[in-house]
Amino acid sequence: MKNISGNISSIIDLINDPFGFSYDEISPILGEDDAKALYVRLYRGGLLKKPHTIWVQNIISATDAKKYLFELSDGKRIETVCIKRKTGVTACVSAQVGCPVQCIFCASGRPGHIRNLTASEIVQQIIFLREPINRIVFMGIGEPLYNYDSVLKSIHILRDRNGLDFPTDGITVSTVGPIKLLKQLREEHLKIQLTLSLHAATQEVRNYLIPGMKGNDINQTVEAALDYSRRHNRKLTVAYLVLPGINNAYTDARQLAAWFAQEKVMINLLEYNPTPQSTLKKPAKQEIERFKNHLERLGLETHIRVSHGNAIQAACGQLAGAIR
């Protein structure tokens, strides 16, 4: 009787929120054949009206990006961005409502951490976008590794060959690098792409820019990210927001070279995207180019990342959602 009751409960949960279940969880409930049939219907367009727990409230478009405002079942809201590139469309998804890290250059952390998203809410961000996606990046609202279980479960669901069958190398997790969770990620059998949002070459500057990471030693953070790269044979991307007078001295470039010059690393230099209530100033292009030249002379592969979505407040650091 207990097993029957448990199975009925699982079936009810599955009916109400099927996107929160992996194939391996559905198979014992429905049987292998029916589980495969359901996955096809959910993820390959078979259901005309799909069950959902998030709703598209608004879509704002620009020539280079499209921003979706999603409302969740509890009234909270998040934003997801589709970035148009020559190679296809990248979906920038959110992992939390609000953000506990509270980088001073980012609007996402202004309200603090409201709650984590479920794996279903993450998956549905992809399902209900209205364009084909060939890359997924966890670079929206929130710190992905602080919602570790839901983010990893959503990746497993998105990758499942019975469903979307999304390629592993097309998924990137961008993180400020909580050390314990980076080490945990190293042990996963996923081989997803990793971006370390570093933004500083000293502990003092990083504490100022990213207050929520004060308890994480910058050297140990770098080493944990490099350890992931070595273990999974993936090139590590290091995101570095150039802020003149704060983190772009030649000594900063030398420290980055000391960490990364002999490793499989690409430095992505970011320009600041203005946000409300911030006193930071957008750097001149010459200042970013100068820092890029320093890094390249020191032997680092370096790119200046083109920012997309500024016209609709959809660029890096500008996402917040209309949080109720």
C-alpha positions, 0 to 999 in steps of 0.5 A: 500500500505504501509503494502504491501511495508513493507511486501515485504521489510521484505521478501527480508531481510528474503531471503537475511539473514534468520539466523537473524530472530527469529521464532516469526519474521518470522511467521507474514511474512510467516504464521505459517506453512511456518515459521515452514517449513523454520526453519526446512530447515534452522536448521535441514539440509533440505537446501542443500545450505544455504544462508549465510553472513559469510564464512569459510576461514580456519580450523586448527585442533589439537587433542583437538580443531579445530579453524575456521577462518570466513570472514564476508561480509565486509571483517572483520574476526573472530575466533570460536573454537570447543573444544573436551571434553569427554562429547562432543564438545563445541563451543566457539563463538565470539560476536564482531570483536575486543574487547573494554575491552582490557584485558592485557592478551588477544590478542582479544582486541589488535586492539580495538573494530571494530564492533559488530556482528549481531545475524545472524553472531553469529548464523551462527558460529554454523550452519557452524561448521562441528561437532555436538555441545552440548555446546555453550560458548560466550567466543570467541572474544569480550565482549558479553554484549557490544553486548547485543541485538544481543547476546540475539537475537542469543540465542533466535534463537538457543534455538527455539524449531522449529529450533536447540532447543538448551538447555538453560543450554547448553549455557554460557555467559562469561562476565567481568561484566558491571554492568548495563548490568548484571542487565539487564540480570538478568531480562531476562527469559533465565536462561542461565549459567553465567561466571564472568571473574573477575581475581582480588580481588581488584579494583586496580589490576582489573583496571590494568588487565582489563582497559576497566572496570575501571568505574565499581566498583568491589564489585558492579560487584560481587554483580550483578553477584551473584544477577543473580545467585540467581534470576535464581538459577544458579551456578555462575562460576568465571573465575580467571587467576592466575598471580603470584605476581599480584593476587595470594596472600593469601589476594586475596584468603580471599577476594574471600572467603568473596564474594563467600564462602556462595554462589552457586559459582565455582571458575575456575582457569585459566593458562595464555596462551602466546600471542604476545607482552605480557610480562606476564609469564606463572605461574608454576603449583605449583603456581596455585595449591598453590592458589587453596589450599588457596581457598579450605581451605577457603571453596570455590569450586575450579577447575583448568581449563584445557586449550585447543587449545594452539598448534593452538593459540586457547586457552583462550586469544589467539583468534584475527582473521586476522582483515583487 
